[in-house]
């Protein structure tokens, strides 16, 4: 029997109306329609505080984007017959009905799933994964970006309607632990977290806490090192230049006892740091020396890796008998920078290779760094990279986006599974840390796409190319021109940011003038209040760079502009101090490492 064209038309219209009323539109689910809520958020009755906060954040940013507030309901409050779409955050009875294979994901991973036309699930195997799934939901579907710390750093594009494509998203981080240090204040910490920073391994200098001198110099003086034939008993306030005597009788059992006590008192802890103390000071007693290779390692320090890892392996074996699921981080640093030659590293130990990988712009340094990375990959089942990506106290924006992307990809391909960096940011470096955290989640992302998205989101389409050109000047400076500077050195584990800034020898007045013109153009072309606020941040940060470089050129190199006298350069020198003091009150521009502390970088 044929159906009349009129009946066919009416049937199609009924389907369209039904789709609109339920929020379904072909392969999309609509959660906001013309600034009207088409969805509710559902969490378990016993949802953790972290999941509750994630749900509230979803409400907050959907509202910022659409001026529409979605309601949060507990499962017991939910009327199942509601015609609104249910965005279910976290685990619960509903999730148990659907096989999402969350157990196969890393703890920070998540799934955004669409079991039917009325439900969306955002869930991870842990609350961290669920939280990161909410961030992905906002970034992917609402275009939200956390570009920099603070409200001016938030980008939430305006929408009257939000349509969510019905296509499952499943993600997990490539590097399971991702952390940067030197952040200052709640705004900076919140920014990093929303860009999925989550450090999951403890590995810093810690042996002074495992064997605190105020206790053990009295009860077990033999636990402390022999230096130049004499037992060194560090004072209570001495936190560096000494290590325990790893061959001392009973030092393994004492370490096991102390670490087991820590895990008993902190059952939530997943790892413990076996990181050596800072600045060397290893024991020179006969028992220790005989266990060393007797050679210098690849960075020129006495190699004590065999001695250290023999001790660490024994400690870890003892702790695992009581706490079999724990991890142990340590620093592949100075005297233990290279893998041991006699023994394998225990599979539950994660050594962090410490190196400033911006130095990989030098081909020979890069080749050596890759060789040692592959060496660690052969000797340690899991290992991490410790980097030095400092922003402050550098006197120019130290950006090297593409080199950073290259070495993250290399690290992932050669066994690196955890990332840490000393960052101490200067947000005048714009997208540097944003790009770093995005690449730590997925180093296969296209860095040029990331940068373009950041520039456009920050200052708008028209101004973006000028902002990109500004950072392009300084990326070229730090990845090409800097190789001809006496400041750049192949020796050591990091570039000497806390010494005389001879890299300023390479700066020209043209660099500074062009940079200022580009940033002033960015400000002129920015359209919205937030775009202008960000442009002003970049320009204000540049004033510090400008004052530093110009005063250096005029006062140190004695290269002066024809129309400027000495007072101009002296005023620029003073301006550096004025600006860094002003920044102390700014949650974004504050310098975690001031150039004038401890007399560093005062030329």
Secondary structure, 3 states (H helix, E strand, C coil): CCCCHHHHHHHHHHHHHHHHHHCEECCEEEEEECCEECEEEEECCCCCHHHHHHHHHHHHHHHHHHCCCCEEEEHHHCCCCCCCEEEEECCCHHHHCCCCCHHHCCCCCEEEEEEECCEEEEECCCHHHHHHHHHHHHHHHHCCEECCCCHHHEECCCCCCEEEECCCEEECCCCCEEEEECCCHHHHHHHHHHCCCECCCCCCECHHHHCCHHHHHHHCHHHECEECCEECCCCCCCCECCCECCCCCCHHHHHHHHHHHHHHHCCCCCEEECECCECCCCCCCHHHHHHCCCCECCCCCECCHHHHHHHHHHHHHHHHCCCCCCEEEEEECHHHCCCCCCCCCCCCEEEEEECCHHHHHCHHHHHHHHHHHHHHHHHCCEEEEEEECCCCCCCCCCCCHHHHHHHHHHHHHCCEEEEEEECCCCHHHCCHHHHHHHHHHCCCCCHHHHHHHHHHHHHCHHHHHHHHHHHHHHHHHHHCHHHHCCCCCCCCCCCCCCCCCHHHHHCCHHHHHHHHHHHHHHHHHCCCHHHHHHHHHHHHHHHHHHHHHHHHHHHCCCCCCCCCCHHHHHHHHHHHHHHHHHHCCCCCCCCCCCCCHHHCCCC
